[in-house]
Amino acid sequence: MSDHNEKPEDNETVRAVKRARARAEAAAESAKKPINWKAAAGIGIGSAAILGALIYATRNRDKSK
């Protein structure tokens, strides 16, 4: 066998190393930025309010009452 044959295991290994490096870089980047909990809570409450308004607006109303 020749040493120049392409090996699928090598390609998968290279891909796994690249993924691991990307995950490590992303983890390092997220560690640098603190989470703004007030903004996150505001977004969650606002989303719930919009969802509630949409549910209320699309409900069936009985006109006979």
GROMACS elastic network, one bead per residue, 0.5 to 0.9 nm:
[ bonds ]
;  ai    aj funct       b0    kb
    1     4     6  0.86954   500
    1     5     6  0.80354   500
    2     5     6  0.60745   500
    3     6     6  0.84139   500
    4     7     6  0.89702   500
    6     9     6  0.89266   500
    6    10     6  0.80076   500
    6    11     6  0.85853   500
    7    10     6  0.55041   500
    7    11     6  0.69705   500
    8    11     6  0.52351   500
    8    12     6  0.63722   500
    8    13     6  0.86039   500
    9    12     6  0.51659   500
    9    13     6  0.60351   500
    9    14     6  0.85813   500
   10    13     6  0.50073   500
   10    14     6  0.61326   500
   10    15     6  0.85836   500
   11    14     6  0.51282   500
   11    15     6  0.62140   500
   11    16     6  0.86205   500
   12    15     6  0.50075   500
   12    16     6  0.61096   500
   12    17     6  0.86293   500
   13    16     6  0.50069   500
   13    17     6  0.62106   500
   13    18     6  0.86336   500
   14    17     6  0.51284   500
   14    18     6  0.62522   500
   14    19     6  0.86702   500
   15    18     6  0.50962   500
   15    19     6  0.61772   500
   15    20     6  0.86022   500
   16    19     6  0.50811   500
   16    20     6  0.61310   500
   16    21     6  0.86098   500
   17    20     6  0.50715   500
   17    21     6  0.61673   500
   17    22     6  0.85978   500
   18    21     6  0.51223   500
   18    22     6  0.61540   500
   18    23     6  0.86242   500
   19    22     6  0.50647   500
   19    23     6  0.61534   500
   19    24     6  0.85804   500
   20    23     6  0.50965   500
   20    24     6  0.61394   500
   20    25     6  0.86038   500
   21    24     6  0.50464   500
   21    25     6  0.61241   500
   21    26     6  0.85447   500
   22    25     6  0.51127   500
   22    26     6  0.60915   500
   22    27     6  0.85438   500
   23    26     6  0.50589   500
   23    27     6  0.60687   500
   23    28     6  0.85349   500
   24    27     6  0.51018   500
   24    28     6  0.61479   500
   24    29     6  0.85900   500
   25    28     6  0.50596   500
   25    29     6  0.61055   500
   25    30     6  0.86111   500
   26    29     6  0.50279   500
   26    30     6  0.60974   500
   26    31     6  0.84975   500
   27    30     6  0.51670   500
   27    31     6  0.61113   500
   27    32     6  0.88151   500
   28    31     6  0.51307   500
   28    32     6  0.66212   500
   29    32     6  0.53305   500
   29    33     6  0.69257   500
   30    33     6  0.53859   500
   30    34     6  0.76815   500
   30    35     6  0.89017   500
   31    34     6  0.71114   500
   34    37     6  0.89442   500
   35    38     6  0.88556   500
   35    39     6  0.87059   500
   35    40     6  0.80954   500
   36    39     6  0.55725   500
   36    40     6  0.63863   500
   36    41     6  0.88238   500
   37    41     6  0.60303   500
   37    42     6  0.84734   500
   38    41     6  0.51715   500
   38    42     6  0.61291   500
   38    43     6  0.86501   500
   39    42     6  0.50070   500
   39    43     6  0.61742   500
   39    44     6  0.86370   500
   40    43     6  0.51853   500
   40    44     6  0.62908   500
   40    45     6  0.87308   500
   41    44     6  0.50815   500
   41    45     6  0.61460   500
   41    46     6  0.84757   500
   42    45     6  0.51782   500
   42    46     6  0.59691   500
   42    47     6  0.84575   500
   43    46     6  0.51058   500
   43    47     6  0.60583   500
   43    48     6  0.86131   500
   44    47     6  0.51577   500
   44    48     6  0.62632   500
   44    49     6  0.86852   500
   45    48     6  0.51198   500
   45    49     6  0.62034   500
   45    50     6  0.87265   500
   46    49     6  0.50470   500
   46    50     6  0.62439   500
   46    51     6  0.85992   500
   47    50     6  0.51928   500
   47    51     6  0.61613   500
   47    52     6  0.85934   500
   48    51     6  0.50668   500
   48    52     6  0.60925   500
   48    53     6  0.86012   500
   49    52     6  0.50969   500
   49    53     6  0.61845   500
   49    54     6  0.86593   500
   50    53     6  0.50986   500
   50    54     6  0.62112   500
   50    55     6  0.86535   500
   51    54     6  0.51445   500
   51    55     6  0.62102   500
   51    56     6  0.86147   500
   52    55     6  0.51401   500
   52    56     6  0.61324   500
   52    57     6  0.85595   500
   53    56     6  0.50861   500
   53    57     6  0.60393   500
   53    58     6  0.86361   500
   54    57     6  0.50764   500
   54    58     6  0.61555   500
   54    59     6  0.86288   500
   55    58     6  0.53804   500
   55    59     6  0.62068   500
   56    59     6  0.55530   500
   56    60     6  0.89539   500
   57    60     6  0.86577   500
   58    61     6  0.89390   500
   62    65     6  0.64180   500
